[in-house]
Amino acid sequence: MLKQIKSDIYHLLHPKMAFFLTSIGKDKKPNVMTCAWATPVSEEPPIVIVCVAKEAYTAELIKKTKEFVINIPTKKFLKELWICGKISGRDTDKFKKSGLKIKKAKKVKPTVIDGCAGYIECRLLKTVEAGECYAFFGSVVSAYADDKYMRDGLWFEDAGIPLHLGGSRIVYAKKK
Ligand SMILES: Cc1cc2nc3c(=O)[nH]c(=O)nc-3n(C[C@H](O)[C@H](O)[C@H](O)COP(=O)(O)O)c2cc1C
């Protein structure tokens, strides 16, 4: 039986990949938040959107320094995904709290999370206000993927990329 959905309608569009969104302050202090609302919007040139709550510290940093990195984790980062998705970097150093290790990005200032399956470095192209979020359009300046998890530009089915259903539910793709 079809039931009308009246709240959290966005859950109908999940699962969505859960990833680490890294940003940096003018003081060079990095921050990381867990994010699931993202999509490619153009292939040529490559442009992606990340949607970030206006109240998130990450939103403040992206607006100020105009760069961000999408870090794609595997299932080994599950605990860290929850930590970085529950507390704000405004008053806590989430790298200390989660134990996540960072390394330099190739072309942008925000740091990259070490050990992820891949990452996409972006420069802010434009910002659209949408309800409680900002949709940050990012022009892709470089992207990398570990060949342990990707071949010929496609993730392996069983790469273990976390897919967020909403709430506390995460699932993983399985090889047929
Ligand atoms: C699995 C998961 C997915 C999330 N996806 C988003 C998202 O797409 N956009 C968003 O603004 N917050 C999302 N959050 C919540 C933020 O990660 C959370 O508000 C975080 O504390 C913000 O950190 P910041 O203040 O350091 O930027 C998600 C949290 C979890 C656990």
The ligand as an SDF file (V2000), in Angstrom:
LIG
                    3D

 31 33  0  0  0  0  0  0  0  0999 V2000
   25.6530   10.4370    7.6740 C   0  0  0  0  0  0  0  0  0  0  0  0
   25.5480   11.9500    7.8280 C   0  0  0  0  0  0  0  0  0  0  0  0
   25.2850   12.7390    6.7240 C   0  0  0  0  0  0  0  0  0  0  0  0
   25.1860   14.1440    6.8500 C   0  0  0  0  0  0  0  0  0  0  0  0
   24.9350   14.8930    5.7460 N   0  0  0  0  0  0  0  0  0  0  0  0
   24.8730   16.2480    5.8480 C   0  0  0  0  0  0  0  0  0  0  0  0
   24.6620   17.0470    4.6820 C   0  0  0  0  0  0  0  0  0  0  0  0
   24.5330   16.5480    3.5660 O   0  0  0  0  0  0  0  0  0  0  0  0
   24.6220   18.3920    4.8460 N   0  0  0  0  0  0  0  0  0  0  0  0
   24.7620   18.9940    6.0890 C   0  0  0  0  0  0  0  0  0  0  0  0
   24.7210   20.2270    6.1830 O   0  0  0  0  0  0  0  0  0  0  0  0
   24.9700   18.2490    7.1960 N   0  0  0  0  0  0  0  0  0  0  0  0
   25.0420   16.9010    7.1110 C   0  0  0  0  0  0  0  0  0  0  0  0
   25.2770   16.1450    8.2250 N   0  0  0  0  0  0  0  0  0  0  0  0
   25.4200   16.8260    9.5250 C   0  0  0  0  0  0  0  0  0  0  0  0
   26.7820   17.5120    9.7170 C   0  0  0  0  0  0  0  0  0  0  0  0
   27.8400   16.5930    9.5000 O   0  0  0  0  0  0  0  0  0  0  0  0
   26.8540   18.0710   11.1510 C   0  0  0  0  0  0  0  0  0  0  0  0
   25.8970   19.0920   11.3100 O   0  0  0  0  0  0  0  0  0  0  0  0
   28.2420   18.5630   11.5330 C   0  0  0  0  0  0  0  0  0  0  0  0
   28.2770   18.6820   12.9470 O   0  0  0  0  0  0  0  0  0  0  0  0
   28.6050   19.9170   10.9340 C   0  0  0  0  0  0  0  0  0  0  0  0
   29.9290   20.1820   11.3300 O   0  0  0  0  0  0  0  0  0  0  0  0
   30.6050   21.6380   11.2790 P   0  0  0  0  0  0  0  0  0  0  0  0
   29.7710   22.5580   12.1630 O   0  0  0  0  0  0  0  0  0  0  0  0
   31.9900   21.4120   11.8300 O   0  0  0  0  0  0  0  0  0  0  0  0
   30.6090   22.0850    9.8720 O   0  0  0  0  0  0  0  0  0  0  0  0
   25.3640   14.7520    8.1210 C   0  0  0  0  0  0  0  0  0  0  0  0
   25.6490   13.9400    9.2440 C   0  0  0  0  0  0  0  0  0  0  0  0
   25.7400   12.5580    9.0990 C   0  0  0  0  0  0  0  0  0  0  0  0
   26.0470   11.7260   10.3090 C   0  0  0  0  0  0  0  0  0  0  0  0
  1  2  1  0
  2  3  1  0
  2 30  2  0
  3  4  2  0
  4  5  1  0
  4 28  1  0
  5  6  2  0
  6  7  1  0
  6 13  1  0
  7  8  2  0
  7  9  1  0
  9 10  1  0
 10 11  2  0
 10 12  1  0
 12 13  2  0
 13 14  1  0
 14 15  1  0
 14 28  1  0
 15 16  1  0
 16 17  1  0
 16 18  1  0
 18 19  1  0
 18 20  1  0
 20 21  1  0
 20 22  1  0
 22 23  1  0
 23 24  1  0
 24 25  2  0
 24 26  1  0
 24 27  1  0
 28 29  2  0
 29 30  1  0
 30 31  1  0
M  END
$$$$
